[in-house]
Amino acid sequence: MIEISNVSKSYDGGSTFAVDDISLEIRAGEIFGLLGHNGAGKSTLLNMIVGVLALTKGSISIDGNNLSENFLETKRRMSFVGDSPDHLLRLKGHEFLRFIGDLYEVPTDIRAERIATLAKTYGMEQELDNQIQSYSHGMRQKIMVMGALLPNPDNWILDEPMTGLDPSAAWQLKQTMREHADAGKTVLFSTHVLDVAERVVDRVGIISHGKLLFVGTIEEMREHFKRNESLEEMFLELTSETSPLDTTQSQASEEVR
């Protein structure tokens, strides 16, 4: 479970906020989709959750562990796919996966079995002996996904994880996310591809200009608008509104739940 309490991020000393006073709980056993336009604050929030960016204010806890107070233990309870797959490019695929396995202290026998399964699942069996810098963008995305899934922590945080994946790999990742959540664990992912989110999520959070505008299920969004619209239509209508009423209502509904 991920608990975000009054979290803000400013890059200019508090004049403007990329993330503005967000409180949110991502529950065990659910896939939570964080939706927003490019630049809405999705990646900034996720990078604070995983400890890449420091918080300007607020607190974040993973399974009851406060990130700022118990950094390493909290980090071991989650894995992360960032918004760029261009990391450690001089490593070979198997070297990158061994490095991840070492960081998370995955036992050697379990590690070998998981790597073999992941390589087959994502069609990377013939690529692990090659340097990541020789991979296509899609292959780099696959190896980053494999690295996140290898240690199998309870909490997965995925920033635009479908970007660059071929249809087969994207379908497999969505299946794996569902299995992870159904096992009582947590999946938080961001996207701006709304039709993907509509088919995958249990709940959504809509973020715009750093503020959380709505939290709930797709059906609760339809009740909010009193119309049987698609997620795309509701998203466009919600993010085009500038009244603070939406933020107040969504926060109140989250507190009730």
BALO-743757 format. One record per residue (C-alpha): residue in one letter; residue number from 1; chain; z, y, x. Coordinates in pm, 1 decimal. Layout:
! BALO-743757
marro, dovex, kese, zz, yy, xx
A, NUM, A, Z, Y, X
...
! end
This chain:
! BALO-743757
marro, dovex, kese, zz, yy, xx
M, 1, A, 0.0, 0.0, 0.0
I, 2, A, -85.8, 350.1, 116.9
E, 3, A, 126.4, 648.4, 16.1
I, 4, A, -2.6, 1000.4, 77.9
S, 5, A, 244.9, 1282.0, 5.8
N, 6, A, 145.4, 1651.9, -2.5
V, 7, A, -97.5, 1609.0, 286.2
S, 8, A, -296.2, 1907.8, 412.2
K, 9, A, -523.4, 1969.5, 709.7
S, 10, A, -625.5, 2309.4, 843.8
Y, 11, A, -833.6, 2366.8, 1155.6
D, 12, A, -771.6, 2743.5, 1172.6
G, 13, A, -396.9, 2783.6, 1150.2
G, 14, A, -373.6, 2777.0, 772.8
S, 15, A, -640.7, 3022.7, 660.4
T, 16, A, -854.0, 2748.3, 508.2
F, 17, A, -786.4, 2381.4, 436.1
A, 18, A, -1023.5, 2086.8, 476.1
V, 19, A, -764.0, 1882.8, 282.3
D, 20, A, -535.7, 2077.8, 52.3
D, 21, A, -200.6, 1933.8, -64.3
I, 22, A, -316.8, 1585.5, -165.8
S, 23, A, -71.5, 1327.4, -300.9
L, 24, A, -200.9, 979.9, -378.7
E, 25, A, -91.0, 616.6, -391.9
I, 26, A, -336.2, 336.2, -314.7
R, 27, A, -179.5, 22.2, -456.2
A, 28, A, -174.8, -331.9, -327.2
G, 29, A, -431.9, -545.5, -504.3
E, 30, A, -688.7, -273.5, -570.3
I, 31, A, -1011.8, -129.1, -439.0
F, 32, A, -980.9, 247.9, -444.8
G, 33, A, -1291.8, 460.8, -407.2
L, 34, A, -1265.6, 813.2, -269.2
L, 35, A, -1568.0, 1001.0, -397.6
G, 36, A, -1699.8, 1340.1, -298.3
H, 37, A, -1995.2, 1537.2, -171.8
N, 38, A, -2060.6, 1558.9, 201.7
G, 39, A, -1800.8, 1798.7, 340.3
A, 40, A, -1559.3, 1747.0, 50.6
G, 41, A, -1276.8, 1631.1, 279.4
K, 42, A, -1311.7, 1252.7, 250.7
S, 43, A, -1348.7, 1176.5, 622.1
T, 44, A, -1077.6, 1425.7, 716.8
L, 45, A, -831.7, 1255.5, 482.2
L, 46, A, -920.2, 905.2, 602.9
N, 47, A, -894.5, 1010.8, 967.1
M, 48, A, -544.3, 1142.2, 899.4
I, 49, A, -446.2, 816.1, 728.5
V, 50, A, -547.5, 612.7, 1032.9
G, 51, A, -392.5, 855.9, 1281.9
V, 52, A, -710.8, 995.4, 1437.5
L, 53, A, -627.2, 1346.4, 1313.6
A, 54, A, -281.8, 1503.5, 1304.5
L, 55, A, -149.8, 1626.4, 971.6
T, 56, A, -97.4, 1997.4, 924.6
K, 57, A, 171.4, 1910.1, 671.4
G, 58, A, 279.9, 1621.6, 450.1
S, 59, A, 342.7, 1254.3, 524.3
I, 60, A, 158.8, 922.0, 512.8
S, 61, A, 315.6, 575.4, 484.3
I, 62, A, 153.6, 233.7, 512.0
D, 63, A, 351.5, -51.4, 355.2
G, 64, A, 662.7, 163.6, 376.5
N, 65, A, 611.3, 260.4, 742.7
N, 66, A, 584.4, 632.7, 806.7
L, 67, A, 283.0, 699.4, 1027.8
S, 68, A, 445.5, 978.7, 1227.5
E, 69, A, 770.5, 788.0, 1285.1
N, 70, A, 638.9, 439.5, 1363.7
F, 71, A, 284.7, 495.9, 1482.5
L, 72, A, 191.8, 165.7, 1648.6
E, 73, A, 348.0, -60.9, 1386.9
T, 74, A, 181.0, 138.7, 1110.4
K, 75, A, -157.3, 121.4, 1286.4
R, 76, A, -132.3, -257.5, 1309.1
R, 77, A, -108.1, -273.7, 929.8
M, 78, A, -456.6, -131.2, 881.2
S, 79, A, -809.6, -145.5, 1012.7
F, 80, A, -1070.3, 127.8, 1003.1
V, 81, A, -1445.8, 169.4, 988.5
G, 82, A, -1527.7, 530.5, 1072.4
D, 83, A, -1825.4, 736.9, 961.9
S, 84, A, -2009.1, 673.2, 1290.5
P, 85, A, -2077.3, 331.2, 1447.2
D, 86, A, -2156.2, 475.2, 1790.0
H, 87, A, -1849.4, 357.8, 1981.8
L, 88, A, -1799.1, 164.6, 2308.0
L, 89, A, -2175.8, 131.2, 2339.5
R, 90, A, -2170.0, -25.0, 2686.7
L, 91, A, -1969.2, -323.0, 2566.9
K, 92, A, -2142.9, -635.2, 2452.5
G, 93, A, -2076.7, -741.9, 2096.0
H, 94, A, -1842.5, -1024.5, 2193.0
E, 95, A, -1658.8, -795.1, 2437.5
F, 96, A, -1598.7, -540.7, 2162.4
L, 97, A, -1463.2, -809.3, 1928.1
R, 98, A, -1242.0, -951.2, 2204.5
F, 99, A, -1107.6, -601.3, 2266.7
I, 100, A, -1020.2, -562.6, 1896.3
G, 101, A, -861.9, -908.1, 1894.9
D, 102, A, -647.0, -813.8, 2194.1
L, 103, A, -534.7, -486.7, 2034.1
Y, 104, A, -419.7, -664.4, 1719.8
E, 105, A, -289.2, -969.2, 1909.9
V, 106, A, -503.5, -1211.4, 1710.3
P, 107, A, -438.5, -1565.0, 1843.7
T, 108, A, -728.5, -1701.5, 2047.6
D, 109, A, -806.2, -1999.5, 1821.3
I, 110, A, -796.3, -1791.6, 1502.7
R, 111, A, -1002.2, -1520.1, 1671.7
A, 112, A, -1280.2, -1760.1, 1771.7
E, 113, A, -1303.3, -1903.5, 1421.8
R, 114, A, -1313.0, -1561.9, 1255.9
I, 115, A, -1573.1, -1425.0, 1496.5
A, 116, A, -1798.9, -1724.8, 1434.1
T, 117, A, -1763.3, -1682.7, 1057.4
L, 118, A, -1822.8, -1306.6, 1067.7
A, 119, A, -2123.1, -1340.1, 1298.7
K, 120, A, -2283.6, -1590.2, 1062.2
T, 121, A, -2198.1, -1385.1, 752.8
Y, 122, A, -2350.4, -1064.9, 891.9
G, 123, A, -2643.6, -1224.6, 1074.3
M, 124, A, -2518.9, -1130.1, 1422.2
E, 125, A, -2500.3, -1474.5, 1583.9
Q, 126, A, -2786.8, -1399.7, 1826.1
E, 127, A, -2671.8, -1046.3, 1908.4
L, 128, A, -2316.1, -1079.1, 2041.3
D, 129, A, -2431.0, -1122.5, 2402.7
N, 130, A, -2620.9, -791.8, 2389.3
Q, 131, A, -2481.2, -445.4, 2455.1
I, 132, A, -2398.8, -242.2, 2146.0
Q, 133, A, -2618.0, 41.6, 2279.1
S, 134, A, -2920.5, -185.9, 2231.2
Y, 135, A, -2837.9, -238.8, 1862.2
S, 136, A, -3008.9, -62.1, 1575.1
H, 137, A, -2794.7, 169.0, 1361.0
G, 138, A, -2751.9, -104.9, 1102.2
M, 139, A, -2647.0, -359.9, 1363.6
R, 140, A, -2394.8, -114.2, 1508.1
Q, 141, A, -2251.5, -69.7, 1159.8
K, 142, A, -2224.6, -446.1, 1123.3
I, 143, A, -2032.4, -488.1, 1449.0
M, 144, A, -1791.3, -210.2, 1347.0
V, 145, A, -1734.5, -382.7, 1011.9
M, 146, A, -1679.8, -714.0, 1190.6
G, 147, A, -1425.8, -546.6, 1419.9
A, 148, A, -1235.5, -411.0, 1119.6
L, 149, A, -1232.4, -744.7, 938.9
L, 150, A, -1143.1, -956.2, 1243.9
P, 151, A, -764.3, -883.6, 1252.1
N, 152, A, -744.2, -901.3, 869.5
P, 153, A, -455.2, -656.1, 819.1
D, 154, A, -333.8, -587.7, 466.0
N, 155, A, -492.5, -242.3, 445.4
W, 156, A, -861.1, -168.3, 499.5
I, 157, A, -976.3, 193.3, 529.2
L, 158, A, -1354.7, 222.4, 526.8
D, 159, A, -1546.0, 550.7, 558.8
E, 160, A, -1894.0, 517.1, 403.8
P, 161, A, -1901.3, 148.0, 506.9
M, 162, A, -2234.3, 63.2, 338.4
T, 163, A, -2431.3, 322.8, 537.2
G, 164, A, -2700.3, 149.8, 740.6
L, 165, A, -2625.3, -201.1, 612.3
D, 166, A, -2912.4, -409.7, 480.5
P, 167, A, -2880.4, -529.0, 117.6
S, 168, A, -2748.5, -871.8, 216.2
A, 169, A, -2478.2, -731.7, 444.4
A, 170, A, -2380.5, -465.1, 190.0
W, 171, A, -2347.4, -729.8, -82.6
Q, 172, A, -2136.8, -949.3, 145.6
L, 173, A, -1907.0, -659.8, 235.9
K, 174, A, -1851.5, -577.5, -131.2
Q, 175, A, -1765.3, -943.3, -198.0
T, 176, A, -1523.0, -946.7, 94.9
M, 177, A, -1357.6, -625.1, -24.9
R, 178, A, -1307.5, -782.1, -368.3
E, 179, A, -1156.7, -1097.9, -220.6
H, 180, A, -922.7, -890.4, -3.5
A, 181, A, -796.1, -691.1, -301.6
D, 182, A, -766.5, -1000.6, -521.2
A, 183, A, -538.3, -1148.5, -253.5
G, 184, A, -293.4, -864.2, -322.9
K, 185, A, -407.8, -640.6, -37.6
T, 186, A, -546.6, -287.0, -27.8
V, 187, A, -897.0, -147.6, 17.2
L, 188, A, -959.0, 227.3, 41.9
F, 189, A, -1317.6, 334.2, 96.1
S, 190, A, -1510.0, 657.6, 73.6
T, 191, A, -1863.1, 703.2, -48.0
H, 192, A, -2100.9, 949.3, -203.4
V, 193, A, -2321.7, 666.6, -338.1
L, 194, A, -2186.1, 664.9, -690.0
D, 195, A, -2367.1, 363.6, -831.8
V, 196, A, -2209.9, 148.8, -556.4
A, 197, A, -1865.0, 283.7, -638.4
E, 198, A, -1906.3, 225.2, -1010.9
R, 199, A, -1969.6, -145.8, -954.5
V, 200, A, -1690.6, -199.1, -700.3
V, 201, A, -1382.1, 15.1, -760.8
D, 202, A, -1068.0, -47.2, -962.8
R, 203, A, -976.3, 323.6, -947.5
V, 204, A, -1142.2, 635.0, -812.6
G, 205, A, -1029.6, 965.3, -669.9
I, 206, A, -1264.6, 1263.2, -689.5
I, 207, A, -1226.4, 1513.5, -405.3
S, 208, A, -1400.9, 1850.8, -379.9
H, 209, A, -1336.0, 2135.3, -134.5
G, 210, A, -1032.4, 1946.7, -5.5
K, 211, A, -863.5, 1916.3, -344.8
L, 212, A, -810.4, 1601.9, -549.3
L, 213, A, -960.6, 1666.4, -892.3
F, 214, A, -913.2, 1332.0, -1066.2
V, 215, A, -745.9, 994.0, -1010.6
G, 216, A, -790.5, 697.8, -1243.6
T, 217, A, -1022.8, 425.8, -1366.8
I, 218, A, -1382.0, 479.5, -1475.5
E, 219, A, -1271.8, 426.4, -1835.3
E, 220, A, -1004.3, 693.3, -1795.9
M, 221, A, -1274.8, 927.9, -1668.7
R, 222, A, -1478.7, 856.2, -1979.7
E, 223, A, -1173.9, 932.9, -2194.6
H, 224, A, -1131.1, 1257.2, -1999.8
F, 225, A, -1485.4, 1361.8, -2090.5
K, 226, A, -1484.8, 1198.0, -2437.6
R, 227, A, -1833.5, 1059.0, -2367.6
N, 228, A, -1975.6, 727.9, -2251.8
E, 229, A, -2138.1, 872.0, -1940.4
S, 230, A, -2222.7, 717.1, -1606.5
L, 231, A, -1996.1, 782.1, -1308.2
E, 232, A, -2271.4, 997.5, -1159.5
E, 233, A, -2287.5, 1222.8, -1466.6
M, 234, A, -1910.4, 1255.5, -1486.4
F, 235, A, -1882.7, 1323.0, -1113.2
L, 236, A, -2142.5, 1599.2, -1124.2
E, 237, A, -1977.1, 1758.7, -1424.8
L, 238, A, -1628.4, 1739.1, -1275.5
T, 239, A, -1722.4, 1876.8, -932.9
S, 240, A, -1921.2, 2161.7, -1086.4
E, 241, A, -1610.8, 2288.7, -1266.1
T, 242, A, -1401.1, 2543.9, -1079.5
S, 243, A, -1105.8, 2573.4, -1315.9
P, 244, A, -773.0, 2457.4, -1162.0
L, 245, A, -698.0, 2282.9, -1492.6
D, 246, A, -866.1, 1964.0, -1372.8
T, 247, A, -644.4, 1938.4, -1066.6
T, 248, A, -330.2, 1991.6, -1272.0
Q, 249, A, -431.2, 1734.4, -1532.9
S, 250, A, -526.7, 1470.7, -1277.8
Q, 251, A, -203.7, 1513.8, -1082.0
A, 252, A, -4.4, 1485.7, -1401.6
S, 253, A, -186.5, 1168.2, -1501.0
E, 254, A, -121.3, 1019.8, -1157.0
E, 255, A, 250.8, 1094.7, -1186.4
V, 256, A, 262.0, 919.7, -1522.9
R, 257, A, 98.6, 611.5, -1375.5
! end
